[in-house]
Amino acid sequence: MMKYLFVSWLFFFCLPPAFARDPFAPPQVSCLRSVTPFAQWQLQGMVGQGNRYLGWLRSAQGERVAIASDRPSPFVDWQIVAFMPFHVTFSAPQGCMPQRVTLQIKGKYHEDRSRAAVAAEHRRQGQ
């Protein structure tokens, strides 16, 4: 009898703290309410082939960051999802609303090409 009393006493004092929460308080959110925006970054260049790529990003303030397909993203809230020729895609899965951002290389080479040439290249890459 004493053994059952000890077990039940132990059970009630070791209950998870969720049972003691305020029922009128708003629920705690387990996602990130805001992630660092990517609007200020531009893909400057990229080298590589197959599934090994190295790219360079530049911010509006002039800061430069190197990214690689085989390394984690240097941005805390973002993960590299796709690293393809001429573009890279990031996602923020921990955000309350999952976000995806694709950065494409901008420059004279891409501005001068016709839309038909770009569409043909995308078809070759399977996009």
N, C-alpha and C positions, 0 to 999 in steps of 0.2 A: 504494500500500500504506500509506503513511504517513497519507494522508487517511482511510482506513478505521479505522486504529488510533486516530486523534484522535477520530473520531466515536464509536467504541465507548467510549473513555475518557470522553468527555463524557457519553454516555448513562448509564454506570454511576455517575458522580459526581452526576448530576442526577436520580436516581431520587426519586420522591416519598417523604416520610418514613413513609408507611404501611407500606412494606416493612421498615422498621427497628423497628416497634413490638413490644412484649413480647407474645408469643402467649398468655401466661397471665394477663395483666391483663384485667379486665372491659372490655367495649367502652364507648367514650365515648357518652353519650347526647346527641343534638342537640336535644332538646326541653326545655322548662322543667319541672322536677320539681314546682314549686309555683307557683301563680299567686295573686295577691291575692284573697281571698274576697270575694264580693259580699253575703254574708248580712247585713251591717250597714247596707246602703243601702236606701232606700225612695224610690219615685217620688212626688214631692209634687205636681207639676202639669205641665201640658202645654198649649201653644197651637200652632195651625197648621192647615194644610189641604193636601190633595193629597199631595205628597211633600216638603214643607218643614215641619218641626216643630221646636219648641224646648221642652225639658223641664228640670225642676229635680229634682235628687236631693238627699237629705239623709241623712247618716250618723247612727248612734246617738249619736255624740258631738256632734252639732249642726252639723257641717261641711256646707256647701251647695256644690253643683257644678252649673253649667249645661251642658247637652248640646244638640247640634243635629244634625239629620239630614244637613246638608251639611258638617259638620266632623268631623275624627277624634275618636275617644273620648279623654277626658281621662285615662283609666286606661291605664297603660302596657301591660299584658298583655291587655287586652280590646279588641274591636272591636264597633261597633254593627252588628248584622245586620238588625234590623227596627225601624222606628219607626212605630208605628200609633197610632190614637186610643186612649188610656187605657192603653197599655203599650209598653214598649221591650224589645228582646231583645239581649243581649250574648253574644259567644262568645270563647273563649280558644283559638284554633287552634294556638298554639305549645306548649300544654301536652302532657305525655306522654299524658294522656287528655283529648281535646277536651271542653270544657265549654260549656254554654249556660245562661244565666240570663235569665228573663223577669221584669221588674219591672212591677207593675200599680199604678195609682193606688188608694190606699186612703183612705177618708174617708167622711163622713156621706152624701154623694150615692150612693156605690156600696153602702154598707151598707144603706141604706133601700130600695133597689130590689129587686124580687122576682126570683127566679131565672128566671122566664119572660121578664121584660123584658130581662135580661142576655143570655139565650140568643137572643132575637129580634134584639138588637143585633149579636151575634156573627154571626148568619146574614146580616144585611145587609152586614156587612163582609167576608163570604166566609171566615170562620174555621171 
